[in-house]
Amino acid sequence: MSRASGSGGAAGAGATAAGVDGTDPIAAHVAELAAVLQGAEREKTRMLAELREGLLDAAAELAPGGEPDREAALEAVRQFGGVAELAPDFQRELTLVQARHTSRRILLLAPLLLPCWYLLAAAGPTAHRLPYAAQVLLAHLGGTAAATALAAAVFLGATGRLARRLSTPDRLPVMVAWTGTTAAVALALSAFTFAAASLLTSRWPLCALAGAVAIAFHARIAASARACRQCARPAVAA
């Protein structure tokens, strides 16, 4: 994707490539591409920086004497391809990065609902435990959270080293997003159940704490799933 060069040389080349009107074809091209991409800012910035360095190197090779001018910069942009050509591949990579981030968040946070449920359902005298209906509901929600964590582990495997040998299905990031949404809903319902149960048991401080943990995990997974879905839309459309 890139043909790396030193940062000092890149800065000098960029200044030389700018036209008399002050516009830089390479900077304009990178900015146009950045405007259509969806994804994590750090990864997006890294990818665009590599593209810019590659364009500057190409312009330097095309220019007489190695000092890129506007015409060399325009030719480098033409050779690398327009935004419509580059965006699908860039977006696909950004989407996979976000899918892996979402999968890791599900895998790490969703299973933590299980010890909360077990602590409140099994610990202490019978009179202090959660009502039976709340125990049953939390058991089902805990099972749902565990299932989403297992699915997230599969997604991580499918988008990791295995993805270098096999093509990753286009719909996989969408599946990751919906799995994250499922986990987030399970956590939100768990938080509501803990809050309601705190009114019916003497162990209400633990219920309140478990509910706060569940809602915090819900917020983190839901935000990541939403970002994954936003990334996947352009990738699927492409």
Number of C-alpha atoms within 10 A of each C-alpha: 15 17 13 16 15 9 10 8 14 19 12 13 21 25 16 17 26 19 14 9 6 9 13 19 23 25 17 11 18 17 14 14 17 17 8 13 20 22 22 16 11 8 14 18 13 11 17 18 15 16 20 25 24 21 33 30 24 22 28 24 15 18 18 11 8 14 16 26 22 21 16 24 29 18 18 24 22 11 12 16 13 13 17 11 10 13 20 18 14 21 23 22 18 24 30 25 21 27 30 23 19 29 31 17 20 34 25 14 21 27 20 18 25 16 12 21 22 14 14 20 20 13 13 11 7 10 10 16 21 25 15 10 11 18 20 13 14 25 18 14 22 25 16 19 28 20 18 26 24 16 19 26 17 15 21 21 14 18 21 15 10 12 14 10 8 10 10 16 11 16 12 18 30 22 19 29 26 18 23 34 22 21 30 29 20 25 31 22 19 29 26 17 19 28 18 16 22 21 13 14 17 14 18 20 11 16 25 19 15 24 26 18 18 25 20 17 23 26 15 16 30 25 15 22 31 16 19 31 23 17 27 29 16 17 25 16 8 13
